Amino acid sequence: MDQPAVSGAAAPAAAPARPVFEAVGLTKTYRRGPERVRALRGMDVAVGAGEVVALVGPSGSGKTTLLNVVCGWEEPDGGRVDWHGPDPGRPQRERRWDEVAVVPQDLGLVAEVTVAENVLLPLWLAGRFGDDDHRHAMGYLDRFNLAHAGDRAPAELSLGEQQRLAVARALVVRPRLLLADEPTGHQDAGSAELLFGAFRALAAGGGACLVATHSEEFLDHADRVVAMRDGRLA
């Protein structure tokens, strides 16, 4: 799918005044048999506290690779990711869920536990077992129209419901940075608005969101648009 039109949207800007992270000169190359695929070619991006940033571009432009490098799931061949905040020298891959939360394109739900337990899992991993934490997590299920499915397995949900579950799981710890890869691709208009509102609420509380998307509607909810093509800023 081609990237959504961005006429009227803000052009990629310089680093925000209070960046949560800055990626500088990122390069990444993969091997596919004898072929070398240059996924990132000197990519620069920064996202600031209180921002929702839309990351757009055609399929294969490097959006997913950029998110994977920023969160520490992949190492870049060159360039760096500078974290601004607690423990700036800590490697990205060692950061807690309340610092960097990810909604991957494959969602990464835990099939062996229930829908409710998927949302609670990040809290449990953070050692948060209190009644208030439980109510907070269950509130996300209600907000995203998933309360009826709390005791089901994720596989029993529709794909759109699974997407909302993955977003709820990421948001439940109120992360400083949310990275999401096509989180609204299977939502109807009403459900997409629920997710857009949740991203805006995280930003209003001082968090930051970088969302790879093909949704033109999402651009209306973003503060900035960063467009990629062939592994670099378009």
Protein Blocks (a to p, Z undefined) as FASTA:
>chain_A
ZZddfehiacdddddfbdfbdcehiacdddehjbccdfbghiacdddehiacddeddehi
lmmmmmmmmnopaccfbdcdddedehklbcfklpcfklpccddfklopafkbcfklmmmm
mmmmnopabfklmmmmmmmmmmnopmmmmmpcfklpcfklmmmmmmmmmmmnopabdcde
hkllmccfklmmmmmmmmmmmmmnopacddddfbfklmmmpfbdcddeehiaZZ
